[in-house]
Amino acid sequence: MADNTEAQFYTISDLIDLLPLGRNTIYRLVNKDDFPKVRIGKKFIIPAHKLNEWLEINIGSEISLNEVEKFYEK
């Protein structure tokens, strides 16, 4: 996000810049059923407050991407 105002929504590109995770991990994470996102056409929009809630709920948890990795192995 270019300006200093707090974002209300993120794109996948924003998450790649925001989180200390690789591009592939971000895509696998966004494709998890419990990850907060809205799909509009082929694009994903992630509400900032829902991302923050999801992160808070998952503090101390290990997030398994195994079921998503199976999708990419096909």
N, CA, C and O atoms as CSV, one atom per row, in Angstrom:
chain,resi,resn,atom,element,x,y,z
A,1,MET,N,N,0.845,-1.171,0.000
A,1,MET,CA,C,0.000,0.000,0.000
A,1,MET,C,C,0.896,1.242,0.000
A,1,MET,O,O,1.804,1.355,0.824
A,2,ALA,N,N,0.650,2.131,-0.885
A,2,ALA,CA,C,1.539,3.258,-1.102
A,2,ALA,C,C,1.397,4.357,-0.053
A,2,ALA,O,O,2.404,4.910,0.391
A,3,ASP,N,N,0.176,4.683,0.352
A,3,ASP,CA,C,0.022,5.790,1.296
A,3,ASP,C,C,0.055,5.277,2.733
A,3,ASP,O,O,0.060,4.070,2.976
A,4,ASN,N,N,0.079,6.207,3.675
A,4,ASN,CA,C,0.247,5.865,5.084
A,4,ASN,C,C,-1.045,5.569,5.819
A,4,ASN,O,O,-1.015,5.290,7.018
A,5,THR,N,N,-2.177,5.622,5.137
A,5,THR,CA,C,-3.440,5.309,5.796
A,5,THR,C,C,-3.528,3.807,6.020
A,5,THR,O,O,-2.982,3.020,5.248
A,6,GLU,N,N,-4.213,3.426,7.069
A,6,GLU,CA,C,-4.357,2.008,7.378
A,6,GLU,C,C,-5.280,1.345,6.364
A,6,GLU,O,O,-6.379,1.826,6.088
A,7,ALA,N,N,-4.812,0.238,5.824
A,7,ALA,CA,C,-5.573,-0.471,4.794
A,7,ALA,C,C,-6.805,-1.129,5.395
A,7,ALA,O,O,-6.762,-1.631,6.518
A,8,GLN,N,N,-7.896,-1.127,4.652
A,8,GLN,CA,C,-9.088,-1.860,5.059
A,8,GLN,C,C,-9.126,-3.230,4.400
A,8,GLN,O,O,-9.744,-4.162,4.916
A,9,PHE,N,N,-8.461,-3.343,3.256
A,9,PHE,CA,C,-8.403,-4.592,2.518
A,9,PHE,C,C,-6.989,-4.803,2.014
A,9,PHE,O,O,-6.251,-3.848,1.773
A,10,TYR,N,N,-6.617,-6.076,1.856
A,10,TYR,CA,C,-5.327,-6.424,1.267
A,10,TYR,C,C,-5.549,-7.290,0.043
A,10,TYR,O,O,-6.548,-8.002,-0.063
A,11,THR,N,N,-4.607,-7.220,-0.874
A,11,THR,CA,C,-4.549,-8.151,-1.992
A,11,THR,C,C,-3.475,-9.185,-1.656
A,11,THR,O,O,-2.771,-9.044,-0.657
A,12,ILE,N,N,-3.350,-10.199,-2.467
A,12,ILE,CA,C,-2.289,-11.175,-2.248
A,12,ILE,C,C,-0.928,-10.498,-2.351
A,12,ILE,O,O,-0.023,-10.811,-1.578
A,13,SER,N,N,-0.774,-9.583,-3.289
A,13,SER,CA,C,0.496,-8.842,-3.411
A,13,SER,C,C,0.813,-8.071,-2.141
A,13,SER,O,O,1.969,-8.006,-1.723
A,14,ASP,N,N,-0.207,-7.489,-1.525
A,14,ASP,CA,C,-0.010,-6.786,-0.257
A,14,ASP,C,C,0.473,-7.747,0.826
A,14,ASP,O,O,1.378,-7.420,1.594
A,15,LEU,N,N,-0.137,-8.940,0.885
A,15,LEU,CA,C,0.255,-9.924,1.897
A,15,LEU,C,C,1.692,-10.375,1.701
A,15,LEU,O,O,2.416,-10.592,2.672
A,16,ILE,N,N,2.109,-10.518,0.443
A,16,ILE,CA,C,3.486,-10.912,0.156
A,16,ILE,C,C,4.456,-9.868,0.702
A,16,ILE,O,O,5.518,-10.216,1.217
A,17,ASP,N,N,4.095,-8.593,0.592
A,17,ASP,CA,C,4.934,-7.511,1.119
A,17,ASP,C,C,4.821,-7.387,2.633
A,17,ASP,O,O,5.780,-6.992,3.296
A,18,LEU,N,N,3.668,-7.716,3.179
A,18,LEU,CA,C,3.371,-7.494,4.591
A,18,LEU,C,C,3.883,-8.606,5.507
A,18,LEU,O,O,4.405,-8.329,6.587
A,19,LEU,N,N,3.737,-9.849,5.083
A,19,LEU,CA,C,4.059,-10.988,5.939
A,19,LEU,C,C,5.428,-11.581,5.588
A,19,LEU,O,O,5.832,-11.564,4.425
A,20,PRO,N,N,6.138,-12.102,6.587
A,20,PRO,CA,C,7.455,-12.690,6.325
A,20,PRO,C,C,7.339,-14.124,5.813
A,20,PRO,O,O,7.928,-15.047,6.376
A,21,LEU,N,N,6.575,-14.294,4.745
A,21,LEU,CA,C,6.337,-15.601,4.151
A,21,LEU,C,C,6.604,-15.524,2.654
A,21,LEU,O,O,6.513,-14.452,2.055
A,22,GLY,N,N,6.931,-16.653,2.058
A,22,GLY,CA,C,7.165,-16.687,0.624
A,22,GLY,C,C,5.868,-16.627,-0.167
A,22,GLY,O,O,4.781,-16.858,0.363
A,23,ARG,N,N,6.009,-16.316,-1.431
A,23,ARG,CA,C,4.867,-16.183,-2.340
A,23,ARG,C,C,4.026,-17.462,-2.368
A,23,ARG,O,O,2.802,-17.392,-2.249
A,24,ASN,N,N,4.656,-18.621,-2.522
A,24,ASN,CA,C,3.911,-19.878,-2.590
A,24,ASN,C,C,3.170,-20.162,-1.290
A,24,ASN,O,O,2.040,-20.649,-1.311
A,25,THR,N,N,3.798,-19.862,-0.165
A,25,THR,CA,C,3.150,-20.074,1.135
A,25,THR,C,C,1.932,-19.174,1.281
A,25,THR,O,O,0.899,-19.603,1.795
A,26,ILE,N,N,2.048,-17.933,0.835
A,26,ILE,CA,C,0.905,-17.006,0.877
A,26,ILE,C,C,-0.250,-17.558,0.046
A,26,ILE,O,O,-1.394,-17.552,0.499
A,27,TYR,N,N,0.036,-18.035,-1.161
A,27,TYR,CA,C,-1.027,-18.580,-2.012
A,27,TYR,C,C,-1.674,-19.811,-1.371
A,27,TYR,O,O,-2.894,-19.965,-1.416
A,28,ARG,N,N,-0.861,-20.683,-0.777
A,28,ARG,CA,C,-1.430,-21.864,-0.105
A,28,ARG,C,C,-2.276,-21.447,1.083
A,28,ARG,O,O,-3.341,-22.018,1.321
A,29,LEU,N,N,-1.810,-20.456,1.829
A,29,LEU,CA,C,-2.546,-19.967,2.994
A,29,LEU,C,C,-3.892,-19.380,2.574
A,29,LEU,O,O,-4.919,-19.690,3.178
A,30,VAL,N,N,-3.893,-18.545,1.559
A,30,VAL,CA,C,-5.120,-17.903,1.093
A,30,VAL,C,C,-6.124,-18.938,0.590
A,30,VAL,O,O,-7.332,-18.718,0.672
A,31,ASN,N,N,-5.640,-20.052,0.077
A,31,ASN,CA,C,-6.536,-21.091,-0.431
A,31,ASN,C,C,-7.080,-22.014,0.654
A,31,ASN,O,O,-7.894,-22.887,0.355
A,32,LYS,N,N,-6.653,-21.847,1.904
A,32,LYS,CA,C,-7.230,-22.631,2.996
A,32,LYS,C,C,-8.679,-22.198,3.228
A,32,LYS,O,O,-9.016,-21.020,3.112
A,33,ASP,N,N,-9.521,-23.169,3.556
A,33,ASP,CA,C,-10.941,-22.878,3.770
A,33,ASP,C,C,-11.185,-21.885,4.900
A,33,ASP,O,O,-12.101,-21.067,4.819
A,34,ASP,N,N,-10.368,-21.950,5.956
A,34,ASP,CA,C,-10.630,-21.095,7.121
A,34,ASP,C,C,-9.950,-19.731,7.045
A,34,ASP,O,O,-10.081,-18.925,7.967
A,35,PHE,N,N,-9.231,-19.464,5.966
A,35,PHE,CA,C,-8.562,-18.169,5.836
A,35,PHE,C,C,-9.575,-17.130,5.361
A,35,PHE,O,O,-10.326,-17.395,4.422
A,36,PRO,N,N,-9.612,-15.943,5.996
A,36,PRO,CA,C,-10.624,-14.934,5.652
A,36,PRO,C,C,-10.314,-14.224,4.332
A,36,PRO,O,O,-9.347,-13.470,4.232
A,37,LYS,N,N,-11.135,-14.472,3.344
A,37,LYS,CA,C,-10.952,-13.825,2.052
A,37,LYS,C,C,-12.269,-13.753,1.314
A,37,LYS,O,O,-13.208,-14.493,1.608
A,38,VAL,N,N,-12.325,-12.851,0.355
A,38,VAL,CA,C,-13.465,-12.732,-0.547
A,38,VAL,C,C,-12.892,-12.903,-1.946
A,38,VAL,O,O,-11.927,-12.236,-2.320
A,39,ARG,N,N,-13.490,-13.794,-2.707
A,39,ARG,CA,C,-13.029,-13.989,-4.083
A,39,ARG,C,C,-13.954,-13.216,-5.012
A,39,ARG,O,O,-15.171,-13.396,-4.999
A,40,ILE,N,N,-13.351,-12.358,-5.810
A,40,ILE,CA,C,-14.096,-11.582,-6.800
A,40,ILE,C,C,-13.460,-11.900,-8.148
A,40,ILE,O,O,-12.362,-11.437,-8.456
A,41,GLY,N,N,-14.167,-12.696,-8.944
A,41,GLY,CA,C,-13.581,-13.178,-10.192
A,41,GLY,C,C,-12.400,-14.077,-9.862
A,41,GLY,O,O,-12.549,-15.073,-9.154
A,42,LYS,N,N,-11.239,-13.727,-10.370
A,42,LYS,CA,C,-10.021,-14.490,-10.086
A,42,LYS,C,C,-9.185,-13.859,-8.985
A,42,LYS,O,O,-8.126,-14.378,-8.633
A,43,LYS,N,N,-9.649,-12.751,-8.444
A,43,LYS,CA,C,-8.885,-12.012,-7.429
A,43,LYS,C,C,-9.395,-12.312,-6.029
A,43,LYS,O,O,-10.576,-12.592,-5.828
A,44,PHE,N,N,-8.479,-12.248,-5.062
A,44,PHE,CA,C,-8.827,-12.377,-3.655
A,44,PHE,C,C,-8.645,-11.036,-2.975
A,44,PHE,O,O,-7.655,-10.340,-3.203
A,45,ILE,N,N,-9.603,-10.679,-2.142
A,45,ILE,CA,C,-9.532,-9.495,-1.298
A,45,ILE,C,C,-9.589,-9.999,0.140
A,45,ILE,O,O,-10.457,-10.797,0.492
A,46,ILE,N,N,-8.661,-9.529,0.963
A,46,ILE,CA,C,-8.600,-9.971,2.354
A,46,ILE,C,C,-8.919,-8.765,3.245
A,46,ILE,O,O,-8.138,-7.815,3.291
A,47,PRO,N,N,-10.052,-8.790,3.953
A,47,PRO,CA,C,-10.373,-7.684,4.857
A,47,PRO,C,C,-9.325,-7.610,5.980
A,47,PRO,O,O,-9.049,-8.616,6.635
A,48,ALA,N,N,-8.752,-6.443,6.200
A,48,ALA,CA,C,-7.676,-6.274,7.171
A,48,ALA,C,C,-8.107,-6.695,8.575
A,48,ALA,O,O,-7.345,-7.362,9.276
A,49,HIS,N,N,-9.310,-6.320,8.997
A,49,HIS,CA,C,-9.741,-6.653,10.355
A,49,HIS,C,C,-9.929,-8.166,10.514
A,49,HIS,O,O,-9.678,-8.713,11.588
A,50,LYS,N,N,-10.373,-8.842,9.445
A,50,LYS,CA,C,-10.542,-10.297,9.506
A,50,LYS,C,C,-9.190,-11.003,9.516
A,50,LYS,O,O,-9.030,-12.021,10.190
A,51,LEU,N,N,-8.218,-10.474,8.779
A,51,LEU,CA,C,-6.865,-11.032,8.810
A,51,LEU,C,C,-6.290,-10.907,10.216
A,51,LEU,O,O,-5.701,-11.855,10.736
A,52,ASN,N,N,-6.459,-9.742,10.829
A,52,ASN,CA,C,-5.961,-9.535,12.191
A,52,ASN,C,C,-6.643,-10.477,13.177
A,52,ASN,O,O,-5.980,-11.040,14.049
A,53,GLU,N,N,-7.948,-10.657,13.054
A,53,GLU,CA,C,-8.679,-11.595,13.920
A,53,GLU,C,C,-8.160,-13.018,13.730
A,53,GLU,O,O,-7.934,-13.734,14.705
A,54,TRP,N,N,-7.971,-13.429,12.474
A,54,TRP,CA,C,-7.499,-14.770,12.163
A,54,TRP,C,C,-6.110,-15.001,12.755
A,54,TRP,O,O,-5.835,-16.067,13.305
A,55,LEU,N,N,-5.242,-14.005,12.642
A,55,LEU,CA,C,-3.900,-14.120,13.215
A,55,LEU,C,C,-3.968,-14.222,14.737
A,55,LEU,O,O,-3.257,-15.028,15.337
A,56,GLU,N,N,-4.818,-13.410,15.364
A,56,GLU,CA,C,-4.981,-13.448,16.821
A,56,GLU,C,C,-5.481,-14.819,17.290
A,56,GLU,O,O,-4.974,-15.369,18.267
A,57,ILE,N,N,-6.465,-15.356,16.593
A,57,ILE,CA,C,-7.021,-16.664,16.950
A,57,ILE,C,C,-5.965,-17.752,16.828
A,57,ILE,O,O,-5.969,-18.711,17.600
A,58,ASN,N,N,-5.066,-17.612,15.868
A,58,ASN,CA,C,-4.080,-18.648,15.591
A,58,ASN,C,C,-2.726,-18.432,16.255
A,58,ASN,O,O,-1.775,-19.154,15.958
A,59,ILE,N,N,-2.622,-17.453,17.147
A,59,ILE,CA,C,-1.373,-17.247,17.874
A,59,ILE,C,C,-1.047,-18.520,18.642
A,59,ILE,O,O,-1.894,-19.066,19.349
A,60,GLY,N,N,0.176,-18.981,18.498
A,60,GLY,CA,C,0.610,-20.184,19.199
A,60,GLY,C,C,0.252,-21.471,18.495
A,60,GLY,O,O,0.650,-22.549,18.937
A,61,SER,N,N,-0.493,-21.381,17.405
A,61,SER,CA,C,-0.898,-22.570,16.648
A,61,SER,C,C,0.076,-22.819,15.511
A,61,SER,O,O,0.746,-21.907,15.027
A,62,GLU,N,N,0.136,-24.067,15.100
A,62,GLU,CA,C,0.871,-24.394,13.888
A,62,GLU,C,C,-0.156,-24.543,12.773
A,62,GLU,O,O,-1.060,-25.374,12.857
A,63,ILE,N,N,-0.012,-23.744,11.746
A,63,ILE,CA,C,-0.955,-23.762,10.638
A,63,ILE,C,C,-0.501,-24.826,9.646
A,63,ILE,O,O,0.594,-24.743,9.091
A,64,SER,N,N,-1.342,-25.816,9.431
A,64,SER,CA,C,-1.008,-26.887,8.503
A,64,SER,C,C,-1.442,-26.513,7.098
A,64,SER,O,O,-2.593,-26.148,6.859
A,65,LEU,N,N,-0.504,-26.610,6.182
A,65,LEU,CA,C,-0.820,-26.350,4.790
A,65,LEU,C,C,-0.864,-27.658,4.006
A,65,LEU,O,O,-0.902,-27.635,2.776
A,66,ASN,N,N,-0.858,-28.792,4.692
A,66,ASN,CA,C,-0.815,-30.096,4.031
A,66,ASN,C,C,-1.978,-30.304,3.092
A,66,ASN,O,O,-1.771,-30.739,1.959
A,67,GLU,N,N,-3.214,-30.007,3.522
A,67,GLU,CA,C,-4.360,-30.234,2.648
A,67,GLU,C,C,-4.311,-29.336,1.427
A,67,GLU,O,O,-4.807,-29.714,0.366
A,68,VAL,N,N,-3.727,-28.159,1.554
A,68,VAL,CA,C,-3.602,-27.261,0.412
A,68,VAL,C,C,-2.478,-27.748,-0.495
A,68,VAL,O,O,-2.601,-27.650,-1.716
A,69,GLU,N,N,-1.380,-28.272,0.066
A,69,GLU,CA,C,-0.292,-28.789,-0.734
A,69,GLU,C,C,-0.756,-29.943,-1.589
A,69,GLU,O,O,-0.283,-30.099,-2.715
A,70,LYS,N,N,-1.672,-30.764,-1.086
A,70,LYS,CA,C,-2.205,-31.881,-1.880
A,70,LYS,C,C,-2.880,-31.364,-3.145
A,70,LYS,O,O,-2.789,-31.988,-4.202
A,71,PHE,N,N,-3.557,-30.221,-3.033
A,71,PHE,CA,C,-4.215,-29.607,-4.185
A,71,PHE,C,C,-3.190,-29.244,-5.265
A,71,PHE,O,O,-3.435,-29.442,-6.455
A,72,TYR,N,N,-2.042,-28.710,-4.837
A,72,TYR,CA,C,-1.019,-28.271,-5.791
A,72,TYR,C,C,-0.221,-29.426,-6.373
A,72,TYR,O,O,0.425,-29.260,-7.407
A,73,GLU,N,N,-0.249,-30.599,-5.731
A,73,GLU,CA,C,0.479,-31.758,-6.231
A,73,GLU,C,C,-0.206,-32.392,-7.430
A,73,GLU,O,O,0.434,-33.127,-8.182
A,74,LYS,N,N,-1.492,-32.125,-7.627
A,74,LYS,CA,C,-2.264,-32.730,-8.726
A,74,LYS,C,C,-1.768,-32.262,-10.077
A,74,LYS,O,O,-2.303,-32.672,-11.107
